[in-house]
Amino acid sequence: MARKVTTRRVVVSTVAAWLFGFLVFLPILWMILTSFKTELEAFATPPSFLLFHWTTENYAAVQERSDYFHHALNSLIVAGGSTLIAMLIAVPAAWSMAFAPTRRTKDILLWMLSTKMMPPVGVLVPIYLIFRSLGLLDSRAGLVAILCLGNLPIVIWMLFTYFKEIPRDILEAARMDGATIGRELIYVLTPMAIPGLASTLLLNFILAWNEAFWTLNLSTLEAAPLTVFIASYSSPEGLFWAKLSAASTLAIAPILILGWFSQRQLVRGLTFGAVK
């Protein structure tokens, strides 16, 4: 028997959710507001929330100093390329682990997950030397490769979890009808796992877009994405908070818009298989 939910409980839960959401979003909101202040107002004590002189000079200064569109294009290529390659590798890998497991499947999954437990700085020197010898420093191809390999364990784990929720009988029926492995993946498994695939793709894209460690250490100018674009506003002369906030706002704007329009698909994918 379903438990009756009172109006008071709904109101309290809604208010609590809005308050929690506002607290989470407050740093981003403050950054956006600071980007429209002058440098003096950005340092003012006590700070002003809305009653200040609004200006867009910081955005003009940022674009004049740094080519935002060049860095944004690099971020799009690097994040999109690494995500697509990771998905192409992860889908058949997760399929084989979910529907054709061996005695070592769990060990392989645990080993892949353990690679994410190691601090990236632990392998920075060998990775840097390998990139230098292969001519991949400050190249989009190098960043695509390192971000793809870095996020691949998470992608495989997520897809493995989603694929395990798909009834095996459906795939066996497709095999009895003469479907090959390729047709089974494309025409049977993929349409059934679209929510899981979409959420995995979105999360992997966000992780690649926000990656700072490898992009800061393996790129300088030509392949520098938006993370390097933001870091360039930290100088020995100090931090210019208004301009730094404008640069940060420009950097998160594309991914914020993407997350806003795809939130329904993201939530659907994350809850895929949770309700039987």
N, C-alpha and C positions, 0 to 999 in steps of 0.2 A: 504493500500500500504506500502510495507516494505521501511524503510529508508535506503538510500544508505550510506554505510560506506566507508569513504575515506582511502587511504593508509596511509596518515599522522596520522589519528586518530588511526589506528591499531598499527602503530609504537610507538606512544606516549603511548598508553594503555599498550603495551607489555613491554616497557622500565620501565614504572611506576610499573607494576606488579612485574618485576624482582627485581627492587630496594626495593620494599616493602618486597618481600620474602627474600631478602638478609639481610635486617635489622632485620627481625624476626628470621632468622636462625643464625645471627652473634654471639649471646651469646653461642649457642651450638657449633659453629665452634671454637670459642675462647677457650672453655672448652676442646675440643678435642685436639687442638694444645698445650694447656698448659700441658695436660697429657703426652706429649712427651718431655717436658722440664725438666731440673734439677730444684731443689728448688731455687737456686740462680737466674737462668734465669726467673723463674716464678715471682720473686719479682723485676726483673730488671726495671729500669726507665731510658729512655723510653722503653716500652716493644717492643720486637721483634716479628714480625708476622710470617715470614717463615725462616729468616736467623738466626738460632740458632742450637745448637748441639742437634740433635734428639737422643733420647734414650728411651728404653722400660723398664728401671729399675723400674719405678714407678709401672708398671703393675705386675712385679715380686714381688715387695715389698708388693703390695696390696694382691696378692694371698697368699703370705707367712704369712702375718699378719692375714688375714680373709679368711675363706673358701667361695669364691665367688659362687661356684656351689651349695653349701648348701643353701645360701640365694636366689639364682636364682630359685632353685627348689621350695622353699617356696613361692616365689612370683608367680610362675606359678600355683601352686596348689591353693593358696588362690584366686588369680585373676580369674583363670579359673573356680574353683568351685563355687565361689560367682556369677559369670556371668551366668553359666548354671542353677543354682537354681533360680536366679532371672528371667531368661527367661521362665523357666517352670511355674513359678507363674504368670508372667506378661502376657503371651500370652492369657490364658483363661480369666484373669481379664480384659484385654483391649478388648477382643472380646465381653464380656458381656456388657461392657460400651458403645461400639461402635454400636452394633447391637441389644441389648436388654436393652436400657437405661430406667431408672426410673426417678422419679422426683428429686431424691437425687443424681443422677450421677454427676452433675456439682459440687455439694457441696463436694462430696467425692474426686473428682479430685482436687479441690481447697484445701481441707484439706491435701491431700497427698503432694501437692506442698508446703504447708506452713511448713511441717516438715523439708524441706530443708533450710528454712529461719532461723531456730534456730541455733546458734553457737554450734558445737558439745561439746565444753568444758562445756556447761550448763548441760549436762547429763553425764559428765565423771564420777563423783563420784558414782551415782547409778549404772551405767553400770559396773564400776570397781568392786563394791561390789557384784553385781549379778554374774559376771564372777568368782570372787574369791570363792563365796559360791558353785558354780556349778563345780569348778575345770577346768574352761576354760581359765584361764590365761596362756599365752605363749603356746597356742595350735592352730593348724591349723583350727580345727573345729570352735573354737571361732571366729577367724578372718574371716573365710568364712561366718559365721552367721551375724556378725556385718556389714561387707561390703555388703552383700546381702541385708540386711534390709535398709542400708543407701542409696543404689543406686536404690532400687526398685521403689520409686516414679517417678524418672526420666525415668526408663525403661517403666513403665506403661504409662506415659504421651506420650513418643515417639511412642510406639506401637499403642496407641489409635489414635494418629494423622494419622499414616499410614493406619490403618484399616478403618478410616472414608473415605478415598479416594477410597476404593474398592466399586464398585456398589453393592447395596443391592440385586438387581434383580438376580445376579449370585448365591448368597447364597440361595435365595428363590427357584431358579430353582433346585438347588441341593437337597433342602428339599423335593420338589415335586417328585423328583426321588427316594426318600426314604433314603437319607443320614442322618445318625444320627449326633448328635452334635460332637462326636469324629471324625467321618469321614469328617465332614464339616471342622473342624479345620485342620486336617492333610492333606487331599487330595484336598481341594478347597482353603481355606484361606491362608495356609502357602505357597504354590507355587506362589500365586499371590503377596504375600507380602515379597518375598525373599529379594529384595533390602532393604526394611525397616528393616527387621529382621537382616540382615547382618550389616547394619550401627549401629543399636542399640546394637548388640552384641559387635562390635568393640569398640564403645565409652564406653560402660560399662566396658569392659576389660581394657581399658586404664585408666579409672577412678579408678578402683580397683588396678591396677598396681602402680599408682602414689599416692595412699592414704598413707599419712604419720601420721596424727594425731592419728588414732586408732591403727595403727601398732606400733608406738613408745610407746604408753601408755599401750598396752595390750600384748606386747611380749617383750622378752629379748634375748633369745638365740635359743631355740629349734625351734620355729616357726617364728623367725625373718626373714622378707623378705628383699628385697634390700633397702628399705627406711631406715631400721635400720642399714643396712650395710654402707650406706652413712653417717648417723648421727654419727657412731662410729669414724669418722675421725675428729670430733670436740672435742678437748681436752683442758684441762686447760693450757697446754704448748703453745697453739696457733694453728693456721690453717696451715697445710702443703698443700699449694695450688696445687702443682704438683700431689701429691698422692691423694688428694681429687678430683681433676679433673679426674684422672685415674679411681677412684672408681665410680664417677658419669657417666663417659663414659661407663664403663662396665654395669652400672645399666640401662641406657637408650638404649643401643645397641639393645637388643631384641625387645623392643617395637618400636624403630625407624625403624628397618627392617620390622616388621609386618606392620607398617603404610605405608611404602614405597610400599610394594607389594600389599596392599589392598586399596590404595588410590582411584583407579577407582571405586571399589565397594562402598567405603565410600561416594564418591561424588554422585554416582548414587542413593544411599539410602537417602542421605540428600535432594536431589532434587526430590525424589519420589512423584509424584502427583502434582508437581509444574506446569507442562505444561499439559494442557488439549488438 
